[in-house]
Amino acid sequence: MQVKNYQELNMMELDTLREIGSIGTGNAATALSSILGCTVRIETPEVRIMGYNEAMDWIGGPEVVTAGVLARVEGEISGIMLSVQQLEFVNLALSRVMGHQVSRYDELNELDISALLEVGNIMISAFINALAGLTNMAIRLSVPAFAIDMQGAIIAVPMAEFGGQSDHIMAIGADLICDGQTVPCRILLSPDIRSLNFLLKRLGVLDEQ
């Protein structure tokens, strides 16, 4: 039986989504190693299905300013993917790629933003490639966009896109470790309901009864 929203997912379906999150995040960490020039390890990711407001609180709060790399998921499934770049993550990337750090987001210059966009793009592309490989589906990403805003405004994009279908989102959180430095990593994946059902069916866990 097809699900109408995330709240209808059973335990097997939820566990499958958590496994996808774990594999995708591990793939993203491996890809990140190449661009940062260090071995990136990832702690066991926490994959949760949460309401948009709960997801904002989990990241740090709706009024907290952060950076995000956002792309549309297209092809056999549709949705939104967002890599949240908190300041610790920004400075890890900048220190390895650009050789400096910042104390505030408004100190970022055009080259910094270009580098952070590329880092975010590599991470979400690696995640989607892992998903495509697991499901044998044709999935692609749109050209990503970089934004600096309050987290409530950034998450408003998937809310506006899919809020009429579901008020929940898949949120993935983990700590990345590079040369002994630990930084938080947050990824949000929001497939539309049609895509969620198609994805679960391809993975063989959708209850057809």
C-alpha positions in Angstrom: 0.0 0.0 0.0 1.4 3.4 -1.0 2.2 5.8 1.8 0.6 9.3 1.7 3.1 11.0 4.0 6.2 10.2 5.9 4.2 9.5 9.1 2.8 6.3 7.5 6.2 4.7 7.1 6.5 1.4 8.9 9.6 0.3 10.8 11.1 -1.7 7.8 10.7 1.3 5.5 12.2 3.7 8.1 15.1 1.4 8.6 15.7 1.2 4.9 15.7 5.0 4.6 18.2 5.2 7.6 20.4 2.7 5.7 20.3 4.9 2.6 21.2 7.9 4.7 24.2 6.0 6.3 25.5 4.8 2.9 25.0 8.1 1.2 26.7 10.1 4.0 29.6 7.6 4.0 29.9 8.1 0.2 29.9 11.9 0.7 32.6 11.7 3.3 34.8 9.7 1.0 34.3 12.3 -1.8 35.1 15.0 0.7 38.4 13.4 1.5 39.7 14.0 -2.0 38.9 17.7 -2.1 40.1 18.5 1.5 43.2 16.4 1.1 42.7 14.5 4.3 41.1 11.3 5.4 37.5 12.1 6.4 35.9 9.7 8.8 32.2 10.0 9.7 30.7 9.0 13.0 27.6 6.8 12.8 25.0 9.1 11.2 21.7 9.8 12.8 18.9 9.6 10.3 15.5 10.9 11.4 12.2 11.7 9.9 11.2 15.0 11.4 8.8 17.8 10.9 10.2 21.0 9.3 10.1 22.9 12.6 11.8 20.0 14.5 14.4 19.8 11.8 15.2 23.5 12.1 15.6 23.1 15.9 17.8 20.1 15.4 20.1 22.0 13.2 20.3 24.9 15.6 17.2 27.0 15.4 15.2 28.9 12.7 16.9 32.3 13.4 20.5 30.9 13.3 22.4 32.2 10.3 24.0 29.4 8.3 25.1 28.5 4.7 23.5 26.0 2.5 24.0 24.3 -0.8 20.6 23.5 -2.4 19.9 21.4 -5.5 16.8 19.8 -7.0 16.7 16.0 -7.4 15.5 15.1 -10.9 15.1 12.0 -13.0 13.2 9.0 -11.9 12.6 10.6 -8.5 12.0 14.3 -7.7 12.8 16.3 -4.6 15.2 18.7 -2.8 18.6 18.1 -1.3 20.3 20.5 1.1 23.8 20.5 2.5 23.8 22.7 5.6 27.2 24.3 6.2 27.6 25.5 9.7 30.5 27.8 10.5 32.7 24.9 11.8 32.2 23.1 8.5 32.8 26.3 6.5 36.1 26.8 8.3 37.3 23.2 7.9 36.7 23.5 4.2 38.2 27.0 3.8 41.3 26.1 5.9 42.0 23.0 3.7 41.0 24.5 0.3 41.7 28.3 0.6 44.2 28.4 3.5 42.3 30.7 5.8 39.2 30.9 8.0 36.4 33.4 8.8 34.7 34.4 12.0 31.4 35.3 10.3 29.6 34.4 7.1 29.7 38.0 5.9 33.5 37.7 5.6 33.2 35.2 2.8 34.4 36.5 -0.5 33.5 35.3 -4.0 36.3 32.7 -4.1 35.3 31.4 -0.7 31.7 31.0 -1.8 32.8 29.3 -5.0 34.9 26.8 -3.0 32.1 26.1 -0.5 29.6 25.6 -3.3 31.9 23.1 -4.9 32.4 21.3 -1.6 28.7 21.1 -1.1 28.1 20.0 -4.6 30.6 17.2 -4.3 29.0 16.0 -1.1 25.4 15.9 -2.3 26.4 14.5 -5.7 28.2 11.6 -3.9 25.1 11.0 -1.8 22.9 10.9 -4.9 25.3 8.7 -6.8 25.2 6.2 -3.9 21.4 6.3 -4.0 21.3 5.8 -7.7 23.7 2.9 -7.5 21.6 1.2 -4.7 18.4 1.5 -6.6 19.6 1.3 -10.2 17.7 4.5 -11.0 18.6 7.4 -13.2 18.9 10.3 -10.8 20.5 13.7 -11.4 20.9 17.0 -9.6 20.2 20.5 -10.9 22.9 23.1 -10.9 23.3 23.8 -7.1 22.7 27.2 -5.5 24.5 28.6 -2.5 22.7 30.7 0.1 23.5 32.4 3.4 20.4 33.1 5.5 18.6 32.2 8.6 18.0 28.5 8.7 14.2 29.0 8.8 14.5 30.8 5.4 16.7 28.2 3.9 14.4 25.3 4.9 11.4 27.3 3.7 12.4 26.2 0.1 11.5 22.5 0.6 8.6 23.5 2.7 7.2 25.6 -0.1 7.9 22.9 -2.7 6.4 19.9 -0.8 4.6 21.3 2.2 1.3 20.5 0.7 2.2 16.8 0.4 4.0 16.3 3.7 5.2 18.3 6.6 8.1 15.9 7.3 11.6 15.6 5.9 14.5 13.2 6.1 17.3 14.8 8.1 20.7 13.2 8.4 23.3 14.3 10.9 26.8 13.1 11.7 30.2 14.3 12.9 33.0 14.5 10.3 36.5 13.9 11.6 39.5 15.3 9.6 43.0 15.3 11.1 41.5 15.0 14.6 39.1 17.9 14.1 35.5 17.1 14.6 32.8 19.2 12.8 29.0 18.7 12.5 27.5 17.7 9.2 23.8 18.1 8.3 22.1 16.9 5.1 18.4 17.2 4.4 16.7 15.1 1.7 13.1 15.7 0.8 11.7 13.5 -2.0 8.1 14.2 -3.0 5.6 11.6 -2.0 5.4 10.0 -5.4 9.2 9.6 -5.4 9.2 8.3 -1.9 6.8 5.5 -2.9 8.8 4.7 -6.1 12.0 4.6 -4.1 10.7 2.2 -1.5 9.2 0.0 -4.2 12.6 -0.2 -6.0 14.2 -1.1 -2.8 11.7 -3.9 -2.3 10.3 -2.8 1.1 7.0 -1.1 0.1 4.1 -3.0 1.6 1.9 -3.8 -1.5 -1.1 -5.0 0.5 
